């Protein structure tokens, strides 16, 4: 191994170590949880869950009714029918 190759390997290792420690600092500041010490596996801790809308709750009921009546129908067919039924009920 030549001197240039050794220097490149050392520089690469130093860069990776520096980048990893910097990533840990940033992740800690931003409230993220770091998984297994690597930068590419940073994961959000918790997302705020939004409250379902009135339409969404009604659609859920209509879809459940249709799914019970027609369990073998495809999702897209049931979804279309459920949206139509929801619109009728909401008007």
C-alpha positions in Angstrom: 0.0 0.0 0.0 1.4 3.3 -1.0 1.6 6.4 1.1 -1.2 8.1 -0.9 -3.4 5.1 -0.4 -2.8 5.0 3.4 -3.5 8.8 3.6 -6.7 8.3 1.6 -7.9 5.5 3.9 -7.0 7.6 7.1 -8.8 10.6 5.7 -11.8 8.6 4.7 -12.0 7.1 8.2 -11.6 10.5 9.9 -14.3 12.0 7.6 -16.8 9.2 8.4 -16.1 9.5 12.2 -16.5 13.3 12.0 -19.7 13.1 10.0 -21.1 10.5 12.4 -20.4 12.5 15.5 -21.8 15.6 13.8 -24.9 13.7 12.8 -25.4 12.5 16.4 -25.2 16.1 17.7 -27.7 17.4 15.1 -30.0 14.4 15.8 -29.9 15.0 19.5 -30.7 18.8 19.1 -33.6 18.2 16.7 -35.2 15.6 19.0 -34.7 12.6 16.8 -33.8 9.1 18.0 -30.6 7.7 16.4 -30.8 4.0 15.7 -27.7 1.8 15.9 -25.3 4.8 15.5 -25.5 5.4 11.8 -26.6 8.6 10.0 -28.8 6.9 7.4 -31.0 5.2 10.1 -32.2 8.4 11.9 -35.9 7.9 12.8 -38.5 10.4 13.8 -39.6 9.7 17.4 -43.3 10.5 17.2 -45.6 12.2 14.7 -48.6 14.1 15.8 -51.7 12.1 14.8 -54.4 14.3 13.2 -58.1 13.9 14.3 -60.3 12.2 11.6 -62.7 14.5 9.9 -66.5 14.2 10.0 -66.4 13.0 6.3 -63.6 10.5 7.1 -65.6 9.0 10.0 -68.8 8.7 7.8 -66.8 7.2 5.0 -65.4 4.6 7.4 -68.9 3.5 8.4 -70.1 3.3 4.8 -67.0 1.3 3.7 -67.5 -1.1 6.6 -71.1 -1.7 5.7 -70.3 -2.3 2.0 -67.3 -4.6 3.0 -69.7 -6.7 5.2 -72.2 -7.0 2.3 -69.6 -7.6 -0.4 -66.4 -9.1 1.2 -64.9 -10.3 -2.1 -65.3 -7.0 -4.0 -62.1 -5.0 -4.8 -61.1 -2.1 -2.7 -61.5 0.4 -5.6 -65.0 -0.7 -6.3 -66.0 -0.5 -2.6 -64.2 2.8 -2.1 -66.2 4.4 -5.0 -69.5 3.2 -3.6 -68.6 4.2 -0.1 -67.7 7.8 -1.3 -71.0 8.1 -3.2 -72.9 6.9 -0.1 -71.0 9.3 2.1 -71.8 12.2 -0.1 -75.5 11.3 0.0 -75.6 11.0 3.8 -73.6 14.2 4.3 -75.9 16.4 2.1 
